């Protein structure tokens, strides 16, 4: 009786072991098939790529900070000298004398043009101008010849031109172009005046003798 019980217990234990081994084998087989499936491989690849991108972004904090930094405007980078050209030029010319002497008539030497009757005979006489910048707002001027007196004019300075406005409204303003040099000095440029469709080009220079020449003339206003 006891022997039969022992046999039954033995076979029962063997059956349990066999069932356990069977379950393990089936689980291993199913797991291997799932791991080898294309969908599972794609999912693993996406998870790995996402982790790599995230770690890369975290390792480069300087990029986001750099992109958020605003670029300074060009206006703020301009040298102070460029921004204040008119003021510097204005300060330089106060007290200085200058002369305006005709040189060309429609691109030809003015004296030659007058000799050939291409230009009016009074082109040089009437076109010449001498003066000086008396103060910050006014200039004293005169023309060529003893009979021409001295007179006052107002002037303004912008970033490119010195504009002389005569008291006689019938006379158009004289616009003298200039350049501000790097050392703060001013270079006066040629003055072009139109007469009945013709162009009279005059050379403009600073002239140390101009003030004395103007002041010796009889004052007109």
C-alpha positions in Angstrom: 0.0 0.0 0.0 2.8 2.4 0.9 4.7 1.4 -2.2 1.8 2.3 -4.4 1.5 5.7 -2.7 5.2 6.3 -3.2 4.9 5.5 -7.0 1.9 7.9 -7.4 3.8 10.7 -5.6 6.9 10.0 -7.7 4.9 10.2 -11.0 3.1 13.3 -9.8 6.4 15.1 -9.1 7.7 14.0 -12.5 4.6 15.4 -14.1 4.9 18.7 -12.3 8.6 19.1 -13.4 7.7 18.2 -17.0 4.8 20.8 -17.0 7.2 23.5 -15.6 9.8 22.8 -18.2 7.2 22.9 -20.9 6.0 26.3 -19.8 9.5 27.7 -19.7 10.3 26.3 -23.2 7.1 27.9 -24.6 7.8 31.2 -23.0 11.3 31.3 -24.3 10.2 30.4 -27.8 7.5 33.2 -27.8 10.0 35.7 -26.5 12.5 34.9 -29.1 9.9 35.2 -31.9 8.7 38.6 -30.5 12.3 40.0 -30.3 13.0 39.0 -33.8 9.8 40.5 -35.3 10.3 43.7 -37.6 7.9 45.8 -35.6 9.7 45.2 -32.3 13.1 46.0 -34.0 11.6 49.3 -35.4 10.3 50.3 -32.0 13.7 49.6 -30.4 15.4 51.7 -33.1 13.0 54.6 -32.5 13.6 54.5 -28.8 17.4 54.5 -29.3 17.2 57.4 -31.8 15.0 59.4 -29.4 17.4 58.8 -26.5 20.4 59.9 -28.7 18.8 63.1 -29.8 17.7 64.0 -26.3 21.2 63.4 -24.9 22.7 65.5 -27.8 20.5 68.5 -27.1 21.2 68.3 -23.3 25.0 68.3 -24.1 24.8 71.6 -26.1 23.2 74.2 -23.9 25.2 77.0 -25.6 23.3 76.7 -28.9 20.0 77.8 -27.5 21.6 80.6 -25.6 23.4 81.8 -28.7 20.3 81.8 -30.8 18.4 83.9 -28.3 21.1 86.5 -28.2 20.0 89.6 -30.2 22.3 91.0 -32.8 23.2 94.7 -32.3 21.8 97.1 -34.9 24.1 98.6 -37.5 23.2 102.0 -36.4 24.6 101.4 -32.9 27.9 100.2 -34.5 28.4 103.3 -36.5 31.3 105.4 -35.3 30.4 108.5 -33.4 32.4 110.5 -36.0 30.1 109.4 -38.8 27.0 110.1 -36.9 28.1 113.7 -36.2 29.7 114.7 -39.5 27.8 118.0 -39.8 28.7 119.1 -36.3 32.4 118.4 -36.8 32.5 120.1 -40.2 30.6 123.1 -38.8 33.1 123.6 -36.0 36.0 123.3 -38.4 35.0 126.0 -40.9 34.0 128.7 -38.5 36.4 131.7 -39.0 37.9 130.3 -42.2 38.0 132.1 -45.5 37.3 130.6 -48.8 37.3 131.4 -52.5 35.0 130.3 -55.4 36.8 130.7 -58.8 35.2 129.6 -62.1 37.3 127.0 -64.1 35.0 125.3 -66.6 32.1 126.2 -68.8 30.2 123.1 -70.0 33.4 121.1 -69.2 35.7 123.4 -71.3 38.2 125.9 -69.8 36.2 128.9 -69.0 38.7 131.4 -70.4 38.9 129.5 -73.7 35.1 129.3 -73.8 34.8 133.1 -73.3 37.5 133.7 -76.0 35.5 131.6 -78.5 32.3 133.3 -77.5 30.8 130.1 -76.2 30.5 131.5 -72.7 29.4 135.0 -71.6 32.3 137.4 -71.3 31.5 138.1 -67.6 31.5 134.4 -66.6 34.6 134.7 -64.4 34.0 138.2 -63.1 30.4 137.5 -62.1 31.0 133.9 -61.0 33.9 134.6 -58.6 33.1 134.7 -54.9 35.2 135.4 -51.8 34.1 135.1 -48.2 34.6 133.8 -44.7 32.4 132.0 -42.1 32.1 134.8 -39.5 30.3 132.8 -36.8 28.1 129.7 -36.4 25.3 131.1 -38.6 26.5 134.0 -40.8 29.2 134.5 -43.5 30.6 137.6 -45.1 30.9 137.6 -48.9 32.1 139.8 -51.8 32.7 139.5 -55.5 35.5 140.3 -57.9 36.2 143.9 -58.5 36.6 147.1 -56.5 33.0 148.2 -57.1 31.5 145.1 -55.5 30.9 145.7 -51.8 30.8 143.1 -49.0 27.5 141.7 -47.7 26.2 139.1 -45.2 24.7 135.7 -45.8 23.4 132.9 -43.7 24.7 129.4 -44.0 23.9 125.9 -42.7 25.9 122.7 -42.7 24.5 119.2 -43.3 26.4 115.9 -43.7 27.3 116.6 -47.3 27.0 120.3 -48.1 27.5 123.9 -46.9 24.5 125.9 -48.1 24.9 129.7 -48.4 21.6 131.6 -48.4 21.9 135.2 -49.6 19.6 138.0 -48.3 18.5 138.7 -51.9 15.8 136.1 -52.4 16.2 136.4 -56.2 19.7 134.8 -55.9 19.5 131.0 -55.4 21.4 129.5 -52.5 25.0 128.4 -53.3 25.5 124.7 -52.3 29.2 123.8 -51.7 29.8 120.1 -51.3 32.4 118.9 -48.9 34.1 115.8 -47.4 35.1 115.4 -43.8 38.5 113.8 -43.7 39.6 111.2 -41.1 41.7 113.7 -39.3 38.7 116.1 -38.8 39.7 118.5 -41.5 37.2 119.5 -44.3 37.9 119.3 -48.0 35.7 121.6 -50.2 34.6 120.3 -53.5 33.7 121.9 -56.8 30.6 124.1 -57.1 28.4 123.7 -60.1 26.1 126.6 -61.1 23.6 126.4 -63.9 23.1 129.4 -66.3 20.4 129.0 -69.0 21.1 125.3 -69.5 24.9 125.7 -69.2 27.1 124.6 -66.3 29.8 126.8 -64.8 32.1 124.7 -62.6 34.0 126.6 -60.0 37.0 125.5 -57.8 36.3 126.0 -54.1 39.2 126.2 -51.7 39.9 127.6 -48.2 41.7 130.9 -48.6 43.7 132.6 -45.9 43.6 135.9 -47.8 39.8 135.9 -48.4 38.8 137.5 -45.0 41.1 140.5 -45.5 39.8 141.0 -49.1 36.2 140.9 -47.9 36.8 143.3 -45.0 38.5 145.9 -47.1 35.4 146.2 -49.3 32.7 148.8 -48.6 29.9 147.2 -46.6 26.6 146.9 -48.4 24.7 145.2 -45.6 
